[in-house]
Amino acid sequence: MDSTLRPVLKRQLLVIGASLGAGLVFTYFFGFFIGLAVNIAVMVGVIFYIRRKQIGALRSLGFSDEAAGGGYGNTGVKLKYVCLSCGAEVKGARCGSCGSNMKKPLF
């Protein structure tokens, strides 16, 4: 096993063991249904905490909030389209010069 993976594996096993132990303790003290609800709430909280940490780490590497979220935000960059028939720049669905519907994007 690679030496860089050992700390990650140890951390994952620690989280799994801690969540299992906390689940057993909550179920013992609060009963099955309330313990199950508390376990779900704790795990959702842990997931949000880990996600917030990951976003902070990505932000420290130079990624913005939009890139860290994984979505495609409107960054203000608009594609330019060129008509395939006459080569004119197209704004809208049809070419203003020839009326063709065929266009291709320029990157």
Backbone atoms as SQL, in Angstrom:
CREATE TABLE atoms (id INTEGER PRIMARY KEY, chain TEXT, resi INTEGER, resn TEXT, atom TEXT, x REAL, y REAL, z REAL);
INSERT INTO atoms VALUES
  (1, 'A', 1, 'MET', 'N', 0.843, -1.180, 0.000),
  (2, 'A', 1, 'MET', 'CA', 0.000, 0.000, 0.000),
  (3, 'A', 1, 'MET', 'C', 0.884, 1.237, 0.000),
  (4, 'A', 2, 'ASP', 'N', 0.470, 2.238, -0.732),
  (5, 'A', 2, 'ASP', 'CA', 1.208, 3.480, -0.827),
  (6, 'A', 2, 'ASP', 'C', 1.185, 4.206, 0.520),
  (7, 'A', 3, 'SER', 'N', 2.307, 4.814, 0.887),
  (8, 'A', 3, 'SER', 'CA', 2.383, 5.476, 2.191),
  (9, 'A', 3, 'SER', 'C', 1.519, 6.733, 2.258),
  (10, 'A', 4, 'THR', 'N', 1.155, 7.297, 1.106),
  (11, 'A', 4, 'THR', 'CA', 0.299, 8.482, 1.138),
  (12, 'A', 4, 'THR', 'C', -1.157, 8.132, 1.409),
  (13, 'A', 5, 'LEU', 'N', -1.542, 6.873, 1.203),
  (14, 'A', 5, 'LEU', 'CA', -2.921, 6.462, 1.442),
  (15, 'A', 5, 'LEU', 'C', -3.173, 6.021, 2.873),
  (16, 'A', 6, 'ARG', 'N', -2.143, 5.730, 3.624),
  (17, 'A', 6, 'ARG', 'CA', -2.337, 5.233, 4.983),
  (18, 'A', 6, 'ARG', 'C', -3.044, 6.227, 5.892),
  (19, 'A', 7, 'PRO', 'N', -2.686, 7.525, 5.911),
  (20, 'A', 7, 'PRO', 'CA', -3.424, 8.444, 6.774),
  (21, 'A', 7, 'PRO', 'C', -4.896, 8.585, 6.375),
  (22, 'A', 8, 'VAL', 'N', -5.167, 8.536, 5.084),
  (23, 'A', 8, 'VAL', 'CA', -6.551, 8.633, 4.619),
  (24, 'A', 8, 'VAL', 'C', -7.336, 7.414, 5.067),
  (25, 'A', 9, 'LEU', 'N', -6.752, 6.242, 4.935),
  (26, 'A', 9, 'LEU', 'CA', -7.411, 5.016, 5.350),
  (27, 'A', 9, 'LEU', 'C', -7.638, 4.999, 6.856),
  (28, 'A', 10, 'LYS', 'N', -6.652, 5.448, 7.626),
  (29, 'A', 10, 'LYS', 'CA', -6.815, 5.523, 9.078),
  (30, 'A', 10, 'LYS', 'C', -7.940, 6.469, 9.456),
  (31, 'A', 11, 'ARG', 'N', -8.022, 7.623, 8.778),
  (32, 'A', 11, 'ARG', 'CA', -9.077, 8.599, 9.079),
  (33, 'A', 11, 'ARG', 'C', -10.444, 8.019, 8.732),
  (34, 'A', 12, 'GLN', 'N', -10.545, 7.315, 7.607),
  (35, 'A', 12, 'GLN', 'CA', -11.833, 6.727, 7.227),
  (36, 'A', 12, 'GLN', 'C', -12.263, 5.656, 8.226),
  (37, 'A', 13, 'LEU', 'N', -11.318, 4.815, 8.643),
  (38, 'A', 13, 'LEU', 'CA', -11.653, 3.794, 9.629),
  (39, 'A', 13, 'LEU', 'C', -12.035, 4.418, 10.966),
  (40, 'A', 14, 'LEU', 'N', -11.388, 5.507, 11.332),
  (41, 'A', 14, 'LEU', 'CA', -11.725, 6.200, 12.570),
  (42, 'A', 14, 'LEU', 'C', -13.135, 6.785, 12.503),
  (43, 'A', 15, 'VAL', 'N', -13.496, 7.386, 11.383),
  (44, 'A', 15, 'VAL', 'CA', -14.844, 7.948, 11.228),
  (45, 'A', 15, 'VAL', 'C', -15.893, 6.848, 11.243),
  (46, 'A', 16, 'ILE', 'N', -15.618, 5.737, 10.569),
  (47, 'A', 16, 'ILE', 'CA', -16.561, 4.619, 10.555),
  (48, 'A', 16, 'ILE', 'C', -16.743, 4.051, 11.956),
  (49, 'A', 17, 'GLY', 'N', -15.642, 3.852, 12.666),
  (50, 'A', 17, 'GLY', 'CA', -15.716, 3.330, 14.030),
  (51, 'A', 17, 'GLY', 'C', -16.418, 4.289, 14.982),
  (52, 'A', 18, 'ALA', 'N', -16.125, 5.572, 14.867),
  (53, 'A', 18, 'ALA', 'CA', -16.766, 6.559, 15.732),
  (54, 'A', 18, 'ALA', 'C', -18.261, 6.654, 15.454),
  (55, 'A', 19, 'SER', 'N', -18.653, 6.610, 14.180),
  (56, 'A', 19, 'SER', 'CA', -20.081, 6.681, 13.873),
  (57, 'A', 19, 'SER', 'C', -20.812, 5.424, 14.331),
  (58, 'A', 20, 'LEU', 'N', -20.175, 4.279, 14.204),
  (59, 'A', 20, 'LEU', 'CA', -20.785, 3.039, 14.684),
  (60, 'A', 20, 'LEU', 'C', -20.924, 3.065, 16.208),
  (61, 'A', 21, 'GLY', 'N', -19.874, 3.514, 16.895),
  (62, 'A', 21, 'GLY', 'CA', -19.934, 3.607, 18.357),
  (63, 'A', 21, 'GLY', 'C', -20.966, 4.617, 18.819),
  (64, 'A', 22, 'ALA', 'N', -21.015, 5.777, 18.172),
  (65, 'A', 22, 'ALA', 'CA', -22.012, 6.786, 18.542),
  (66, 'A', 22, 'ALA', 'C', -23.421, 6.269, 18.275),
  (67, 'A', 23, 'GLY', 'N', -23.588, 5.551, 17.176),
  (68, 'A', 23, 'GLY', 'CA', -24.902, 4.981, 16.870),
  (69, 'A', 23, 'GLY', 'C', -25.364, 3.997, 17.921),
  (70, 'A', 24, 'LEU', 'N', -24.461, 3.142, 18.370),
  (71, 'A', 24, 'LEU', 'CA', -24.821, 2.182, 19.420),
  (72, 'A', 24, 'LEU', 'C', -25.148, 2.883, 20.729),
  (73, 'A', 25, 'VAL', 'N', -24.386, 3.924, 21.059),
  (74, 'A', 25, 'VAL', 'CA', -24.637, 4.666, 22.310),
  (75, 'A', 25, 'VAL', 'C', -25.973, 5.401, 22.231),
  (76, 'A', 26, 'PHE', 'N', -26.246, 6.075, 21.110),
  (77, 'A', 26, 'PHE', 'CA', -27.521, 6.785, 20.965),
  (78, 'A', 26, 'PHE', 'C', -28.692, 5.811, 21.027),
  (79, 'A', 27, 'THR', 'N', -28.567, 4.668, 20.373),
  (80, 'A', 27, 'THR', 'CA', -29.638, 3.688, 20.368),
  (81, 'A', 27, 'THR', 'C', -29.845, 3.107, 21.763),
  (82, 'A', 28, 'TYR', 'N', -28.793, 2.913, 22.500),
  (83, 'A', 28, 'TYR', 'CA', -28.896, 2.363, 23.848),
  (84, 'A', 28, 'TYR', 'C', -29.607, 3.342, 24.785),
  (85, 'A', 29, 'PHE', 'N', -29.228, 4.614, 24.731),
  (86, 'A', 29, 'PHE', 'CA', -29.784, 5.581, 25.671),
  (87, 'A', 29, 'PHE', 'C', -31.153, 6.118, 25.245),
  (88, 'A', 30, 'PHE', 'N', -31.423, 6.248, 23.973),
  (89, 'A', 30, 'PHE', 'CA', -32.658, 6.892, 23.535),
  (90, 'A', 30, 'PHE', 'C', -33.683, 5.931, 22.941),
  (91, 'A', 31, 'GLY', 'N', -33.386, 4.684, 22.799),
  (92, 'A', 31, 'GLY', 'CA', -34.302, 3.759, 22.155),
  (93, 'A', 31, 'GLY', 'C', -34.012, 3.687, 20.668),
  (94, 'A', 32, 'PHE', 'N', -34.668, 2.741, 19.999),
  (95, 'A', 32, 'PHE', 'CA', -34.330, 2.480, 18.612),
  (96, 'A', 32, 'PHE', 'C', -34.714, 3.631, 17.689),
  (97, 'A', 33, 'PHE', 'N', -35.963, 4.086, 17.737),
  (98, 'A', 33, 'PHE', 'CA', -36.426, 5.080, 16.768),
  (99, 'A', 33, 'PHE', 'C', -35.792, 6.449, 16.989),
  (100, 'A', 34, 'ILE', 'N', -35.727, 6.886, 18.232),
  (101, 'A', 34, 'ILE', 'CA', -35.098, 8.182, 18.505),
  (102, 'A', 34, 'ILE', 'C', -33.592, 8.092, 18.235),
  (103, 'A', 35, 'GLY', 'N', -32.980, 6.977, 18.589),
  (104, 'A', 35, 'GLY', 'CA', -31.561, 6.783, 18.296),
  (105, 'A', 35, 'GLY', 'C', -31.281, 6.786, 16.801),
  (106, 'A', 36, 'LEU', 'N', -32.178, 6.182, 16.025),
  (107, 'A', 36, 'LEU', 'CA', -32.030, 6.182, 14.575),
  (108, 'A', 36, 'LEU', 'C', -32.140, 7.602, 14.020),
  (109, 'A', 37, 'ALA', 'N', -33.101, 8.371, 14.532),
  (110, 'A', 37, 'ALA', 'CA', -33.255, 9.752, 14.072),
  (111, 'A', 37, 'ALA', 'C', -32.036, 10.593, 14.440),
  (112, 'A', 38, 'VAL', 'N', -31.500, 10.402, 15.639),
  (113, 'A', 38, 'VAL', 'CA', -30.311, 11.141, 16.063),
  (114, 'A', 38, 'VAL', 'C', -29.104, 10.728, 15.230),
  (115, 'A', 39, 'ASN', 'N', -28.977, 9.443, 14.921),
  (116, 'A', 39, 'ASN', 'CA', -27.879, 8.973, 14.069),
  (117, 'A', 39, 'ASN', 'C', -27.934, 9.600, 12.687),
  (118, 'A', 40, 'ILE', 'N', -29.119, 9.660, 12.100),
  (119, 'A', 40, 'ILE', 'CA', -29.265, 10.267, 10.777),
  (120, 'A', 40, 'ILE', 'C', -28.903, 11.742, 10.837),
  (121, 'A', 41, 'ALA', 'N', -29.364, 12.439, 11.871),
  (122, 'A', 41, 'ALA', 'CA', -29.052, 13.866, 12.004),
  (123, 'A', 41, 'ALA', 'C', -27.552, 14.089, 12.171),
  (124, 'A', 42, 'VAL', 'N', -26.901, 13.250, 12.946),
  (125, 'A', 42, 'VAL', 'CA', -25.451, 13.384, 13.149),
  (126, 'A', 42, 'VAL', 'C', -24.700, 13.105, 11.856),
  (127, 'A', 43, 'MET', 'N', -25.094, 12.097, 11.116),
  (128, 'A', 43, 'MET', 'CA', -24.401, 11.775, 9.875),
  (129, 'A', 43, 'MET', 'C', -24.600, 12.866, 8.829),
  (130, 'A', 44, 'VAL', 'N', -25.794, 13.454, 8.752),
  (131, 'A', 44, 'VAL', 'CA', -26.019, 14.561, 7.825),
  (132, 'A', 44, 'VAL', 'C', -25.147, 15.752, 8.225),
  (133, 'A', 45, 'GLY', 'N', -25.051, 16.006, 9.525),
  (134, 'A', 45, 'GLY', 'CA', -24.178, 17.079, 10.004),
  (135, 'A', 45, 'GLY', 'C', -22.718, 16.827, 9.661),
  (136, 'A', 46, 'VAL', 'N', -22.266, 15.593, 9.792),
  (137, 'A', 46, 'VAL', 'CA', -20.879, 15.251, 9.441),
  (138, 'A', 46, 'VAL', 'C', -20.642, 15.427, 7.949),
  (139, 'A', 47, 'ILE', 'N', -21.614, 15.050, 7.135),
  (140, 'A', 47, 'ILE', 'CA', -21.479, 15.203, 5.684),
  (141, 'A', 47, 'ILE', 'C', -21.360, 16.677, 5.313),
  (142, 'A', 48, 'PHE', 'N', -22.204, 17.535, 5.927),
  (143, 'A', 48, 'PHE', 'CA', -22.116, 18.961, 5.639),
  (144, 'A', 48, 'PHE', 'C', -20.798, 19.549, 6.124),
  (145, 'A', 49, 'TYR', 'N', -20.295, 19.074, 7.262),
  (146, 'A', 49, 'TYR', 'CA', -19.016, 19.553, 7.780),
  (147, 'A', 49, 'TYR', 'C', -17.874, 19.186, 6.837),
  (148, 'A', 50, 'ILE', 'N', -17.868, 17.937, 6.357),
  (149, 'A', 50, 'ILE', 'CA', -16.814, 17.489, 5.442),
  (150, 'A', 50, 'ILE', 'C', -16.889, 18.268, 4.142),
  (151, 'A', 51, 'ARG', 'N', -18.102, 18.506, 3.639),
  (152, 'A', 51, 'ARG', 'CA', -18.258, 19.252, 2.392),
  (153, 'A', 51, 'ARG', 'C', -17.752, 20.690, 2.545),
  (154, 'A', 52, 'ARG', 'N', -18.036, 21.310, 3.699),
  (155, 'A', 52, 'ARG', 'CA', -17.567, 22.674, 3.943),
  (156, 'A', 52, 'ARG', 'C', -16.046, 22.726, 4.011),
  (157, 'A', 53, 'LYS', 'N', -15.452, 21.695, 4.586),
  (158, 'A', 53, 'LYS', 'CA', -13.994, 21.622, 4.639),
  (159, 'A', 53, 'LYS', 'C', -13.398, 21.463, 3.244),
  (160, 'A', 54, 'GLN', 'N', -14.034, 20.656, 2.402),
  (161, 'A', 54, 'GLN', 'CA', -13.547, 20.465, 1.043),
  (162, 'A', 54, 'GLN', 'C', -13.641, 21.751, 0.237),
  (163, 'A', 55, 'ILE', 'N', -14.730, 22.486, 0.401),
  (164, 'A', 55, 'ILE', 'CA', -14.878, 23.751, -0.319),
  (165, 'A', 55, 'ILE', 'C', -13.809, 24.737, 0.138),
  (166, 'A', 56, 'GLY', 'N', -13.525, 24.771, 1.434),
  (167, 'A', 56, 'GLY', 'CA', -12.462, 25.645, 1.934),
  (168, 'A', 56, 'GLY', 'C', -11.100, 25.266, 1.385),
  (169, 'A', 57, 'ALA', 'N', -10.847, 23.962, 1.269),
  (170, 'A', 57, 'ALA', 'CA', -9.567, 23.511, 0.719),
  (171, 'A', 57, 'ALA', 'C', -9.448, 23.876, -0.749),
  (172, 'A', 58, 'LEU', 'N', -10.527, 23.734, -1.503),
  (173, 'A', 58, 'LEU', 'CA', -10.499, 24.112, -2.916),
  (174, 'A', 58, 'LEU', 'C', -10.323, 25.622, -3.071),
  (175, 'A', 59, 'ARG', 'N', -10.957, 26.388, -2.177),
  (176, 'A', 59, 'ARG', 'CA', -10.824, 27.839, -2.245),
  (177, 'A', 59, 'ARG', 'C', -9.381, 28.259, -1.975),
  (178, 'A', 60, 'SER', 'N', -8.697, 27.529, -1.100),
  (179, 'A', 60, 'SER', 'CA', -7.297, 27.856, -0.814),
  (180, 'A', 60, 'SER', 'C', -6.392, 27.528, -1.997),
  (181, 'A', 61, 'LEU', 'N', -6.847, 26.648, -2.894),
  (182, 'A', 61, 'LEU', 'CA', -6.079, 26.319, -4.092),
  (183, 'A', 61, 'LEU', 'C', -6.384, 27.253, -5.250),
  (184, 'A', 62, 'GLY', 'N', -7.300, 28.186, -5.060),
  (185, 'A', 62, 'GLY', 'CA', -7.587, 29.162, -6.103),
  (186, 'A', 62, 'GLY', 'C', -8.893, 28.960, -6.824),
  (187, 'A', 63, 'PHE', 'N', -9.683, 27.961, -6.443),
  (188, 'A', 63, 'PHE', 'CA', -10.978, 27.756, -7.071),
  (189, 'A', 63, 'PHE', 'C', -12.000, 28.669, -6.426),
  (190, 'A', 64, 'SER', 'N', -12.939, 29.170, -7.225),
  (191, 'A', 64, 'SER', 'CA', -13.985, 30.020, -6.675),
  (192, 'A', 64, 'SER', 'C', -15.107, 29.150, -6.127),
  (193, 'A', 65, 'ASP', 'N', -16.126, 29.776, -5.547),
  (194, 'A', 65, 'ASP', 'CA', -17.241, 29.034, -4.983),
  (195, 'A', 65, 'ASP', 'C', -18.012, 28.271, -6.050),
  (196, 'A', 66, 'GLU', 'N', -18.130, 28.847, -7.252),
  (197, 'A', 66, 'GLU', 'CA', -18.875, 28.177, -8.302),
  (198, 'A', 66, 'GLU', 'C', -18.168, 26.905, -8.746),
  (199, 'A', 67, 'ALA', 'N', -16.850, 26.970, -8.866),
  (200, 'A', 67, 'ALA', 'CA', -16.100, 25.789, -9.296),
  (201, 'A', 67, 'ALA', 'C', -16.112, 24.723, -8.221),
  (202, 'A', 68, 'ALA', 'N', -16.117, 25.121, -6.944),
  (203, 'A', 68, 'ALA', 'CA', -16.119, 24.154, -5.861),
  (204, 'A', 68, 'ALA', 'C', -17.477, 23.483, -5.719),
  (205, 'A', 69, 'GLY', 'N', -18.538, 24.163, -6.124),
  (206, 'A', 69, 'GLY', 'CA', -19.868, 23.597, -6.016),
  (207, 'A', 69, 'GLY', 'C', -20.157, 22.565, -7.076),
  (208, 'A', 70, 'GLY', 'N', -19.413, 22.547, -8.136),
  (209, 'A', 70, 'GLY', 'CA', -19.597, 21.556, -9.175),
  (210, 'A', 70, 'GLY', 'C', -20.622, 21.930, -10.217),
  (211, 'A', 71, 'GLY', 'N', -21.245, 23.087, -10.098),
  (212, 'A', 71, 'GLY', 'CA', -22.251, 23.488, -11.067),
  (213, 'A', 71, 'GLY', 'C', -21.663, 24.364, -12.148),
  (214, 'A', 72, 'TYR', 'N', -22.472, 24.614, -13.136),
  (215, 'A', 72, 'TYR', 'CA', -22.055, 25.483, -14.216),
  (216, 'A', 72, 'TYR', 'C', -22.715, 26.835, -14.017),
  (217, 'A', 73, 'GLY', 'N', -21.989, 27.770, -13.497),
  (218, 'A', 73, 'GLY', 'CA', -22.532, 29.094, -13.270),
  (219, 'A', 73, 'GLY', 'C', -22.397, 29.964, -14.492),
  (220, 'A', 74, 'ASN', 'N', -23.192, 31.011, -14.551),
  (221, 'A', 74, 'ASN', 'CA', -23.105, 31.951, -15.656),
  (222, 'A', 74, 'ASN', 'C', -21.959, 32.900, -15.361),
  (223, 'A', 75, 'THR', 'N', -20.845, 32.710, -16.011),
  (224, 'A', 75, 'THR', 'CA', -19.645, 33.490, -15.726),
  (225, 'A', 75, 'THR', 'C', -19.532, 34.701, -16.624),
  (226, 'A', 76, 'GLY', 'N', -20.536, 34.979, -17.424),
  (227, 'A', 76, 'GLY', 'CA', -20.505, 36.142, -18.290),
  (228, 'A', 76, 'GLY', 'C', -19.878, 35.860, -19.643),
  (229, 'A', 77, 'VAL', 'N', -19.446, 34.656, -19.912),
  (230, 'A', 77, 'VAL', 'CA', -18.858, 34.312, -21.200),
  (231, 'A', 77, 'VAL', 'C', -19.977, 33.834, -22.107),
  (232, 'A', 78, 'LYS', 'N', -20.140, 34.500, -23.239),
  (233, 'A', 78, 'LYS', 'CA', -21.170, 34.114, -24.189),
  (234, 'A', 78, 'LYS', 'C', -20.510, 33.482, -25.406),
  (235, 'A', 79, 'LEU', 'N', -21.133, 32.450, -25.915),
  (236, 'A', 79, 'LEU', 'CA', -20.639, 31.811, -27.127),
  (237, 'A', 79, 'LEU', 'C', -20.999, 32.658, -28.328),
  (238, 'A', 80, 'LYS', 'N', -20.135, 32.654, -29.297),
  (239, 'A', 80, 'LYS', 'CA', -20.421, 33.312, -30.564),
  (240, 'A', 80, 'LYS', 'C', -20.744, 32.218, -31.566),
  (241, 'A', 81, 'TYR', 'N', -21.757, 32.475, -32.382),
  (242, 'A', 81, 'TYR', 'CA', -22.166, 31.513, -33.395),
  (243, 'A', 81, 'TYR', 'C', -21.895, 32.074, -34.783),
  (244, 'A', 82, 'VAL', 'N', -21.530, 31.175, -35.699),
  (245, 'A', 82, 'VAL', 'CA', -21.255, 31.535, -37.083),
  (246, 'A', 82, 'VAL', 'C', -22.188, 30.718, -37.966),
  (247, 'A', 83, 'CYS', 'N', -22.769, 31.385, -38.944),
  (248, 'A', 83, 'CYS', 'CA', -23.662, 30.718, -39.887),
  (249, 'A', 83, 'CYS', 'C', -22.854, 29.758, -40.758),
  (250, 'A', 84, 'LEU', 'N', -23.391, 28.556, -40.965),
  (251, 'A', 84, 'LEU', 'CA', -22.695, 27.572, -41.790),
  (252, 'A', 84, 'LEU', 'C', -22.851, 27.867, -43.282),
  (253, 'A', 85, 'SER', 'N', -23.880, 28.592, -43.650),
  (254, 'A', 85, 'SER', 'CA', -24.111, 28.878, -45.062),
  (255, 'A', 85, 'SER', 'C', -23.257, 30.026, -45.569),
  (256, 'A', 86, 'CYS', 'N', -23.324, 31.173, -44.858),
  (257, 'A', 86, 'CYS', 'CA', -22.647, 32.356, -45.381),
  (258, 'A', 86, 'CYS', 'C', -21.448, 32.797, -44.542),
  (259, 'A', 87, 'GLY', 'N', -21.287, 32.271, -43.335),
  (260, 'A', 87, 'GLY', 'CA', -20.131, 32.613, -42.504),
  (261, 'A', 87, 'GLY', 'C', -20.304, 33.863, -41.672),
  (262, 'A', 88, 'ALA', 'N', -21.497, 34.453, -41.661),
  (263, 'A', 88, 'ALA', 'CA', -21.740, 35.663, -40.870),
  (264, 'A', 88, 'ALA', 'C', -21.978, 35.293, -39.412),
  (265, 'A', 89, 'GLU', 'N', -21.741, 36.252, -38.518),
  (266, 'A', 89, 'GLU', 'CA', -21.985, 36.019, -37.098),
  (267, 'A', 89, 'GLU', 'C', -23.495, 36.017, -36.852),
  (268, 'A', 90, 'VAL', 'N', -23.967, 35.027, -36.083),
  (269, 'A', 90, 'VAL', 'CA', -25.392, 34.835, -35.858),
  (270, 'A', 90, 'VAL', 'C', -25.722, 35.252, -34.429),
  (271, 'A', 91, 'LYS', 'N', -26.743, 36.078, -34.306),
  (272, 'A', 91, 'LYS', 'CA', -27.267, 36.448, -32.985),
  (273, 'A', 91, 'LYS', 'C', -28.732, 36.054, -32.986),
  (274, 'A', 92, 'GLY', 'N', -29.062, 35.002, -32.272),
  (275, 'A', 92, 'GLY', 'CA', -30.429, 34.499, -32.250),
  (276, 'A', 92, 'GLY', 'C', -30.512, 33.149, -32.925),
  (277, 'A', 93, 'ALA', 'N', -31.725, 32.783, -33.341),
  (278, 'A', 93, 'ALA', 'CA', -31.935, 31.470, -33.924),
  (279, 'A', 93, 'ALA', 'C', -31.601, 31.442, -35.409),
  (280, 'A', 94, 'ARG', 'N', -31.829, 32.551, -36.126),
  (281, 'A', 94, 'ARG', 'CA', -31.616, 32.586, -37.580),
  (282, 'A', 94, 'ARG', 'C', -30.521, 33.570, -37.933),
  (283, 'A', 95, 'CYS', 'N', -29.894, 33.298, -39.046),
  (284, 'A', 95, 'CYS', 'CA', -28.871, 34.195, -39.574),
  (285, 'A', 95, 'CYS', 'C', -29.550, 35.452, -40.112),
  (286, 'A', 96, 'GLY', 'N', -28.992, 36.612, -39.772),
  (287, 'A', 96, 'GLY', 'CA', -29.561, 37.860, -40.252),
  (288, 'A', 96, 'GLY', 'C', -29.287, 38.100, -41.726),
  (289, 'A', 97, 'SER', 'N', -28.257, 37.488, -42.273),
  (290, 'A', 97, 'SER', 'CA', -27.907, 37.716, -43.679),
  (291, 'A', 97, 'SER', 'C', -28.691, 36.832, -44.638),
  (292, 'A', 98, 'CYS', 'N', -28.641, 35.512, -44.380),
  (293, 'A', 98, 'CYS', 'CA', -29.251, 34.589, -45.340),
  (294, 'A', 98, 'CYS', 'C', -30.511, 33.898, -44.815),
  (295, 'A', 99, 'GLY', 'N', -30.792, 33.978, -43.528),
  (296, 'A', 99, 'GLY', 'CA', -31.996, 33.360, -42.968),
  (297, 'A', 99, 'GLY', 'C', -31.843, 31.892, -42.635),
  (298, 'A', 100, 'SER', 'N', -30.630, 31.353, -42.681),
  (299, 'A', 100, 'SER', 'CA', -30.399, 29.937, -42.406),
  (300, 'A', 100, 'SER', 'C', -30.491, 29.671, -40.893),
  (301, 'A', 101, 'ASN', 'N', -30.933, 28.471, -40.554),
  (302, 'A', 101, 'ASN', 'CA', -31.004, 28.053, -39.154),
  (303, 'A', 101, 'ASN', 'C', -29.747, 27.325, -38.705),
  (304, 'A', 102, 'MET', 'N', -28.866, 26.981, -39.616),
  (305, 'A', 102, 'MET', 'CA', -27.687, 26.198, -39.288),
  (306, 'A', 102, 'MET', 'C', -26.568, 27.138, -38.807),
  (307, 'A', 103, 'LYS', 'N', -26.047, 26.812, -37.628),
  (308, 'A', 103, 'LYS', 'CA', -24.973, 27.610, -37.058),
  (309, 'A', 103, 'LYS', 'C', -24.059, 26.710, -36.252),
  (310, 'A', 104, 'LYS', 'N', -22.835, 27.183, -36.041),
  (311, 'A', 104, 'LYS', 'CA', -21.899, 26.433, -35.214),
  (312, 'A', 104, 'LYS', 'C', -21.276, 27.401, -34.222),
  (313, 'A', 105, 'PRO', 'N', -20.961, 26.896, -33.022),
  (314, 'A', 105, 'PRO', 'CA', -20.367, 27.771, -32.007),
  (315, 'A', 105, 'PRO', 'C', -18.866, 27.961, -32.239),
  (316, 'A', 106, 'LEU', 'N', -18.382, 29.117, -31.852),
  (317, 'A', 106, 'LEU', 'CA', -16.943, 29.394, -31.852),
  (318, 'A', 106, 'LEU', 'C', -16.463, 29.405, -30.420),
  (319, 'A', 107, 'PHE', 'N', -15.419, 28.662, -30.141),
  (320, 'A', 107, 'PHE', 'CA', -14.892, 28.593, -28.781),
  (321, 'A', 107, 'PHE', 'C', -13.665, 29.456, -28.654);
